[in-house]
Amino acid sequence: MNGMTTARDPIHGLADGRSCAGTGRQRLGVAWGLLAALGLVACQAQAAEPAFPPSQTIFPDTTVGWMSIADPLAFQESFDRTQYGKLLQDPNLEPFVKSFREQLSKAGKQRLGKLGLTLEDLGEVPGGEIAMAAIVPEEGRLATVLLVDTTGHEAETEKLLEQIDARLLEQEAERLADYEDIIRVYRLPPEPPRAGEEDDSPEPQERLVAVVHDDASLVVGDDPVQVHHVLTVLETGRQDSLATHASFIKVDERSREGMPEEAASLRWFVDPFVFASAYKAANPPRERRKGPDYVEILARQGFDAVKAIGGSLVFGEGNHEMRHQTVVYAPPLPDRDPESFDRYDLAARMLRFPDADQIEPPTWVPAGSSSWSAMQWDIQAAFQSAESLVDDVIGEEGVFDDVIASLKEDPDGPQIDVEADLIACLGQRVAMLSDYVEPIDIESDRLVIAIEATDPERVAATVAKSMGTDPDMQRIESHGVVIWEAIDRTMEIPKLEIETPGGIVAHADHEEDDQHDHRRRLREKEEKLLPHSAVTVAHGHLLIASHRDILERVLTTVDSADSLAVMSDYERVNAELSRLYPGPVALRGFARSDDSIRPAYEMLKSGSMPKSKSVTGQILNSLLGDGEPGSVRDQKIDGSTLPAGC
């Protein structure tokens, strides 16, 4: 399967990302991104009159997260028609599917289990819509409510209620008095302290479960009041519902625009910063995690202008295996010009993505690339907005200015004016292509970032001055250009360093030492992300590669016959995407799913994903790890039962 995405620049704060996919070969990668759906689309219900109005009219306007499948049976059937569904039925994948279901079940016991439910339960009782909402009744509180139309499955639901009761009692839950005489309420015991947990960890909050089955509606949640509120409006809905929330209306309408109305879909919505803040307040970390809190940083830097994200997803529609539309709603601040640089505050001002009439891969993008994408970005605006963000991430005011100043004034540095000698010489097109080399291991992934240069000669001179003073970069002449490659020092003998008693004595150049320290810390972050980087200026672009071998492939792809742009699979998907979404765009991309996923597939199978040196692997380590420098997280999914790759 091949996929392609496109997006338009925000119009009064509204932007969308969309993708379509055409039929392709049944290869190992086709179901990768959808395995999580195993627990969501396993229902065998029969269509009937709905037991309640659409869930978005039932949940309150304080809902900050919502997901719904209005017709689970049709959604399941559409999924089964795709290569994803067929692949999951392949006997070769059966051991992993079984193992993955068990892993999902264990994960569900940690989350749904707190409500007395399992993932299997969600597949046995729906006769109509199944929806879940995260609600913020008041600041610092977050309630979760599950709503299921059980039409035609009343007997199974009554059996489930007995199972929920038994499961909660097994967890030593205390049965409390029924809320409003109809809602069962349980209080779970506090979670035991974890090994190594600090003494000053916050007190565990009270954990409740509220359950009610009214006619053909099952409502389960962790807040009896919110469950009762839902129960009381099941017939008519509520006036102050999620469906009336301005952000929801914008996102929901745009995400369904042009989508087939008859297709069964999964729809979702989240207010990202309000949700994150409420979740953190309601679930304070019991262990201190190292490193900065990026959610707080982004909010402080004005990115909370993003009021909502949502989308719609369908399977097996026409000749598309999967089609989704994702919308980001970010209106300008009050009384701000939507087209102005200052429509947002601080670092969020870098969110400027001007449209282009067309975005297509240049002739130098190799034909066999796993993926390619390109976007329009106002780099000058981004640079002017970066100061406060860099300082906030580093945790020290003035770092950005110090680094920029040292690059220009330090006699031992490159003595370049970053803004005048580099940023001002760049265009607005930023592209990225990826591939891999065999045999596949933790260093197989390859990546090239290409930034349009309006003055390539000056950019090349600036790169040379910068790299020429860096002892960790070496100069190589190859294919008619100069390549600057990071020196691999992993096999070098460590240097013996002896500290003098009493430490370093402060002196008049202390401020200059601080500047060097700021540069060093930023450089360390860069080296972790691209430890084998290679840089050059060619094809009218500043090219930054993860490895020199893929950079040289780009340099030697000069014949249009060897370009991705003339490959038949790209042409088919591009034509379909242009038909669906004509007009100016800010982003487009193309991916060969099997090739894009294969390195991760093999890493997952071997249990090596946490050790991956790819950018994706390192980002996952950052997000899912413990934050300790150099630590390797545990792999979340056991892929040992996956069949051998093709």
Beta strands, then each sheet from edge to edge (+ up, - down):
strand 1: 2-7
strand 2: 14-22
strand 3: 63-69
strand 4: 130-135
strand 5: 143-149
strand 6: 174-179
strand 7: 183-188
strand 8: 207-214
strand 9: 217-221
strand 10: 265-270
strand 11: 308-317
strand 12: 320-329
strand 13: 371-376
strand 14: 426-436
strand 15: 445-453
strand 16: 473-478
strand 17: 481-486
strand 18: 534-538
strand 19: 541-545
strand 20: 587-592
sheet 1: 6+ 7- 8+ 9- 5+ 4- 3+ 10- 11+ 12- 2+ 1- 20+ 13- 14+ 15- 19+ 18- 17+ 16-
end
